[in-house]
Amino acid sequence: MGCGRRKFPELEKNEVTRLDIDENVNPDIVWDLNLHPLPFKDKEFDQVHAYDVLEHLGSQGDYRFFFSEFNEYHRILKDDGLFIASTPGEESKWLFGDPGHTRVFSKQYITYLDQRSYEQQSGITQMTDYRHLYKGDFRLQSIMYQEPTSDSWVFVLRKV
């Protein structure tokens, strides 16, 4: 998702569908990721990769877009599929150093993508219950920080 000009040879050994809003980067599909539904069939992909993309989508506080977005990623992933992404860290100079960045993608957001969190926290903590909007379900597999600057972080979610 949002492939841009960067190349990932380790990924492109497999069958890859490249999507971007910019036709000049020669993606397989030209598409604005702010538009839902995404142009893919249900359960089409084993993995979805979104490197330095999420901070360009939606806007800070637009919870409706956030949940629509992750409902779509859930829809297009096969069962047990992986969603792998990176975003600038909260201390990164690039967080709002790029004029196209419209939101912070906080590590706390991941809590809202795991349906178990709602069962454990709704009515007990200050966690807002968004189950009326969000039907997907992901489990956090890992979080990593890119060294040496920790300007960005990478996370892996597994579709439940």
One Martini backbone bead per residue (centre of mass of N, CA, C, O) as a GRO file, in nm:
protein
  160
    1MET     BB    1   0.096   0.037   0.023
    2GLY     BB    2   0.221   0.305  -0.087
    3CYS     BB    3   0.495   0.243  -0.259
    4GLY     BB    4   0.628   0.423  -0.439
    5ARG     BB    5   0.984   0.420  -0.506
    6ARG     BB    6   1.031   0.200  -0.331
    7LYS     BB    7   1.224  -0.095  -0.281
    8PHE     BB    8   1.153  -0.466  -0.217
    9PRO     BB    9   1.311  -0.740  -0.303
   10GLU     BB   10   1.215  -0.944  -0.078
   11LEU     BB   11   0.910  -0.915  -0.176
   12GLU     BB   12   0.941  -0.940  -0.507
   13LYS     BB   13   0.969  -1.258  -0.518
   14ASN     BB   14   0.682  -1.230  -0.500
   15GLU     BB   15   0.361  -1.176  -0.527
   16VAL     BB   16   0.286  -0.836  -0.622
   17THR     BB   17   0.086  -0.553  -0.522
   18ARG     BB   18   0.095  -0.223  -0.637
   19LEU     BB   19   0.004   0.079  -0.453
   20ASP     BB   20  -0.090   0.417  -0.570
   21ILE     BB   21  -0.161   0.759  -0.630
   22ASP     BB   22   0.102   0.761  -0.815
   23GLU     BB   23   0.157   0.699  -1.150
   24ASN     BB   24   0.480   0.765  -1.162
   25VAL     BB   25   0.553   0.481  -0.992
   26ASN     BB   26   0.420   0.230  -1.125
   27PRO     BB   27   0.170   0.094  -1.037
   28ASP     BB   28  -0.074  -0.142  -1.057
   29ILE     BB   29  -0.243   0.063  -0.871
   30VAL     BB   30  -0.450   0.342  -0.879
   31TRP     BB   31  -0.494   0.483  -0.542
   32ASP     BB   32  -0.687   0.614  -0.283
   33LEU     BB   33  -0.670   0.528   0.058
   34ASN     BB   34  -0.924   0.718   0.139
   35LEU     BB   35  -1.084   0.503  -0.028
   36HIS     BB   36  -1.394   0.333   0.028
   37PRO     BB   37  -1.338   0.069  -0.100
   38LEU     BB   38  -1.109  -0.133  -0.183
   39PRO     BB   39  -0.975  -0.284  -0.495
   40PHE     BB   40  -1.062  -0.569  -0.343
   41LYS     BB   41  -1.097  -0.873  -0.244
   42ASP     BB   42  -1.181  -1.094  -0.040
   43LYS     BB   43  -0.918  -1.257   0.077
   44GLU     BB   44  -0.651  -1.187  -0.122
   45PHE     BB   45  -0.428  -1.166   0.115
   46ASP     BB   46  -0.152  -1.251   0.316
   47GLN     BB   47  -0.036  -0.953   0.279
   48VAL     BB   48   0.019  -0.621   0.424
   49HIS     BB   49   0.199  -0.329   0.318
   50ALA     BB   50   0.284  -0.015   0.520
   51TYR     BB   51   0.526   0.218   0.447
   52ASP     BB   52   0.490   0.525   0.529
   53VAL     BB   53   0.143   0.580   0.525
   54LEU     BB   54  -0.064   0.626   0.765
   55GLU     BB   55   0.017   0.939   0.814
   56HIS     BB   56  -0.146   1.017   0.525
   57LEU     BB   57  -0.418   0.928   0.655
   58GLY     BB   58  -0.649   1.108   0.718
   59SER     BB   59  -0.716   1.231   1.056
   60GLN     BB   60  -0.695   1.359   1.343
   61GLY     BB   61  -0.971   1.201   1.510
   62ASP     BB   62  -1.077   1.006   1.271
   63TYR     BB   63  -1.239   0.732   1.362
   64ARG     BB   64  -1.400   0.642   1.115
   65PHE     BB   65  -1.161   0.603   0.929
   66PHE     BB   66  -0.989   0.413   1.097
   67PHE     BB   67  -1.204   0.178   1.099
   68SER     BB   68  -1.243   0.154   0.797
   69GLU     BB   69  -0.952   0.087   0.729
   70PHE     BB   70  -0.929  -0.177   0.913
   71ASN     BB   71  -1.164  -0.324   0.786
   72GLU     BB   72  -1.027  -0.345   0.508
   73TYR     BB   73  -0.775  -0.503   0.586
   74HIS     BB   74  -0.935  -0.738   0.696
   75ARG     BB   75  -1.093  -0.812   0.436
   76ILE     BB   76  -0.826  -0.862   0.237
   77LEU     BB   77  -0.742  -1.070   0.436
   78LYS     BB   78  -0.652  -1.354   0.524
   79ASP     BB   79  -0.645  -1.584   0.730
   80ASP     BB   80  -0.372  -1.497   0.926
   81GLY     BB   81  -0.291  -1.243   0.823
   82LEU     BB   82  -0.064  -0.972   0.748
   83PHE     BB   83   0.012  -0.657   0.903
   84ILE     BB   84   0.264  -0.430   0.778
   85ALA     BB   85   0.418  -0.147   0.950
   86SER     BB   86   0.518   0.203   0.927
   87THR     BB   87   0.610   0.482   1.144
   88PRO     BB   88   0.653   0.750   1.297
   89GLY     BB   89   0.763   0.848   1.574
   90GLU     BB   90   0.679   1.056   1.841
   91GLU     BB   91   0.997   1.179   1.819
   92SER     BB   92   0.999   1.254   1.532
   93LYS     BB   93   1.086   1.493   1.295
   94TRP     BB   94   0.872   1.361   1.074
   95LEU     BB   95   0.588   1.366   1.180
   96PHE     BB   96   0.561   1.703   1.092
   97GLY     BB   97   0.788   1.747   0.856
   98ASP     BB   98   0.562   1.651   0.670
   99PRO     BB   99   0.300   1.795   0.492
  100GLY     BB  100   0.144   1.497   0.455
  101HIS     BB  101   0.098   1.475   0.752
  102THR     BB  102  -0.220   1.397   0.941
  103ARG     BB  103  -0.101   1.179   1.155
  104VAL     BB  104  -0.077   0.993   1.435
  105PHE     BB  105   0.058   0.664   1.496
  106SER     BB  106  -0.020   0.505   1.770
  107LYS     BB  107   0.033   0.242   1.981
  108GLN     BB  108  -0.255   0.262   2.116
  109TYR     BB  109  -0.430   0.185   1.865
  110ILE     BB  110  -0.399  -0.126   1.878
  111THR     BB  111  -0.605  -0.180   2.100
  112TYR     BB  112  -0.860  -0.114   1.897
  113LEU     BB  113  -0.794  -0.391   1.710
  114ASP     BB  114  -0.870  -0.563   1.971
  115GLN     BB  115  -1.148  -0.718   2.088
  116ARG     BB  116  -1.051  -0.790   2.380
  117SER     BB  117  -1.028  -0.501   2.489
  118TYR     BB  118  -1.330  -0.446   2.514
  119GLU     BB  119  -1.396  -0.675   2.711
  120GLN     BB  120  -1.179  -0.574   2.936
  121GLN     BB  121  -1.253  -0.231   2.933
  122SER     BB  122  -1.542  -0.185   2.907
  123GLY     BB  123  -1.651   0.010   3.181
  124ILE     BB  124  -1.354   0.039   3.333
  125THR     BB  125  -1.223   0.227   3.143
  126GLN     BB  126  -1.147   0.492   2.906
  127MET     BB  127  -1.223   0.313   2.684
  128THR     BB  128  -1.360   0.328   2.387
  129ASP     BB  129  -1.649   0.200   2.221
  130TYR     BB  130  -1.620   0.076   1.865
  131ARG     BB  131  -1.801  -0.177   1.776
  132HIS     BB  132  -2.008  -0.027   1.584
  133LEU     BB  133  -1.755   0.010   1.364
  134TYR     BB  134  -1.577  -0.243   1.455
  135LYS     BB  135  -1.518  -0.586   1.312
  136GLY     BB  136  -1.247  -0.644   1.345
  137ASP     BB  137  -0.931  -0.846   1.407
  138PHE     BB  138  -0.627  -0.805   1.595
  139ARG     BB  139  -0.291  -0.921   1.655
  140LEU     BB  140  -0.011  -0.866   1.812
  141GLN     BB  141   0.325  -0.963   1.723
  142SER     BB  142   0.500  -0.684   1.676
  143ILE     BB  143   0.765  -0.452   1.786
  144MET     BB  144   0.979  -0.214   1.620
  145TYR     BB  145   1.290  -0.044   1.600
  146GLN     BB  146   1.469   0.178   1.420
  147GLU     BB  147   1.794   0.192   1.359
  148PRO     BB  148   1.948   0.441   1.548
  149THR     BB  149   1.696   0.665   1.581
  150SER     BB  150   1.387   0.588   1.611
  151ASP     BB  151   1.196   0.734   1.390
  152SER     BB  152   1.073   0.444   1.367
  153TRP     BB  153   0.807   0.199   1.349
  154VAL     BB  154   0.722  -0.150   1.369
  155PHE     BB  155   0.433  -0.354   1.280
  156VAL     BB  156   0.252  -0.662   1.364
  157LEU     BB  157  -0.045  -0.808   1.235
  158ARG     BB  158  -0.306  -1.045   1.305
  159LYS     BB  159  -0.561  -1.204   1.172
  160VAL     BB  160  -0.883  -1.316   1.319
   0.00000   0.00000   0.00000
